[in-house]
């Protein structure tokens, strides 16, 4: 499978925030978005996730034998907010995402308790999500990526404000996803331990440049 974006542009207010972005990612590949705050990293991720309409261009996933389909049908999006309800238990939150998203037809998500173990928080999924610390809440937001299989992970500062142990844990989850043939697009100032990812420097209203890191 490949993720292909062609000539993407997005607008902030009356001005184009970026334009002319094209990229190709194949299974097992990652793209790291860099650039100052406000340069368009989050906007590009939201466009890929189908949360914003691009001003122009398209972003599709292509699989052999299938018609190209929008990236949103293949992706998880983990943004600045965790996407969990405070009054529900962790298990109820994860069960919702597991059912709502379902599995992509070429993979299978893991059980809720197994996902909790993977993020180092097994045995507490019965607790209300709002009862947990901010770090624990973010870890369980990461577990959303595991309970429903999606080959594309779109990550917006996924480890912001987490300690080094959680940062290392998430890096291992990302590497495992790539090793299994997944794709990752991440906006992050923290190294994720990735092996020679592509890099896209966002420059806001100026211009963008795509370069391969070796």
URCORCOR-V780607 format. One record per residue. D_FIRST is the distance of its C-alpha to the first C-alpha in Angstrom with 1 decimal. Layout:
D_FIRST  D_FIRST
//
This chain:
0.0  3.8  7.0  9.8  13.4  16.2  19.9  20.0  23.5  25.2  28.9  31.3  34.5  35.6  33.7  30.2  28.8  26.1  24.9  22.9  19.9  16.8  14.0  10.6  8.6  6.1  5.9  9.6  10.7  13.3  15.2  18.9  20.9  24.6  27.7  30.9  31.2  30.9  28.8  25.9  23.5  23.7  23.7  20.4  18.9  20.7  19.4  15.8  16.7  18.6  21.9  23.2  23.1  22.5  25.5  23.3  19.8  16.6  13.4  10.4  6.8  5.5  4.5  7.0  10.3  9.9  11.4  9.9  11.1  12.6  11.2  14.1  12.9  10.2  12.5  15.6  18.2  21.0  23.6  27.2  28.3  27.5  27.1  29.6  33.0  35.9  38.1  35.6  35.2  32.1  31.4  31.8  29.5  26.7  27.4  27.0  23.5  22.5  23.9  23.0  19.3  18.8  15.8  12.3  12.5  10.6  12.7  16.3  18.2  21.4  25.0  26.8  29.3  26.8  24.9  28.4  29.1  25.9  27.1  30.6  32.3  32.8  35.8  36.2  33.8  36.9  38.1  37.8  35.0  37.5  39.7  37.4  37.5  35.1  33.4  33.0  31.7  29.0  28.0  27.8  25.6  23.2  23.5  22.0  18.6  19.2  20.8  18.0  14.5  12.0  8.8  9.9  13.5  15.7  19.0  22.3  24.8  23.9  26.8  29.5  32.9  31.9  33.8  32.6  32.0  29.6  27.9  27.5  26.3  23.6  22.5  22.2  20.0  17.6  17.6  17.1  14.1  12.6  14.0  12.3  8.8  8.9  9.1  12.6  14.6  18.3  21.7  24.1  27.3  27.1  25.4  22.6  23.0  19.7  19.5  19.5  17.2  17.0  19.8  20.6  24.3  25.3  28.9  29.6  31.8  32.0  28.7  25.4  24.3  21.0  21.5  19.9  21.7  22.9
//
